[in-house]
């Protein structure tokens, strides 16, 4: 375990003014190696010296940081190296991608670069992105399935069951306050029936995703959630991505990696056009949840976008605008459009992936999403 003074020496870099009094010659072999790999990034001019342009040297550096630092630190250092030293271009080489630790930030970087990759590099990139999506799906699948399936079961229960369909345990629990001591029995005022056997789709879910560059992390999470939702027989899931054009990736939903490699990050934004397409796919408004995931910087006709969103709500569909679906919080977004959507019944807020399943359950049950957000300490746009 490195002592506190040495840790400060590694953080501050060993310059004359660092105040630790620990020279590089006094470091242990391992700490000297840590000092070297830190210095190659943080002591180098931005996009200057440091790791240089040698792919083998960078690959060795990536191996060194995995050896000397925990995964959480490795991911920060990889990101800093790409930002400070311009290493994105080196990620176009397969041997480089094989050396890095997969995480969502690396995945979004590779997706931004995929159009510049040759076939071999693209295949390696797919393997890296698949490692990220597999990890995310493992983290999020159970909560999503449980929340969405539970919400549909609750929505399917009937308050006017036939005698054979009465759920007596739930009926008794719901009527305990009507217990009659003198008769030693419960007089049920409300019957609770079993959920109807589902032989058909109960809800339609449309994920409408802005693929502009600032939404890259949200696109990755959306693809994973889309794949999980598509695996549920009780919901019909559609995934639409857009910039100035619109692509329906529903047929690729069984594999989030195919979805992500069908996305072209960057470009303009036409939310109105995307909503027009999604609106055309709504056939059962009362059973439809439309989730728009966008920073709301509209490049099309903003007035028409708001009118179209209002029409979706008026049709009876549930619509939610997520300013981000990520662990990183809300990026910059158009607060005017967010407030305008909130005023017509479309709550607008950023949501973490861990809260998304519960948010979908609330939407499926047609609960007040603004109240749900408040209960989860989420500030919606109209509160600002």
Buried (B, 14 or more C-beta within 10 A) or exposed (E): EBEEEBBBBBEEBBEEEEEBEBEEEEBEEEBEBBBBBBBBBBBBEEEEEBBBEEBEEBBEBBEBBBEBBEEEEBBBBBBEBBEBBBBBEBBBBBEBBEBBBBBBBBBBBBBBBBEEBEEEBBEBBBEBBBBBBBBBBEEBBEBBBEBBBBBBBEBBBBEEBEEEBBBEEBBBEBBEEEEEEEEEEBEBEEBBBBBBEEEEBBBBBBBBBBBBBBBBBBBBBBBBBBBBBBBBEBBBBBBBBBBEEBBBBBEBBEBBBBBBBBBBBBBEBBBBBBBBBBBEBBEBBEBBBBBBBBBBBBBBBBEBBBEBBBBBBEBEBBBBBBBBBBEEEBBEBBEEBBBBBBEBBBBBBBBBBEBBBBBBBBBBBBBEBBEBBBEBEBEBBBEE
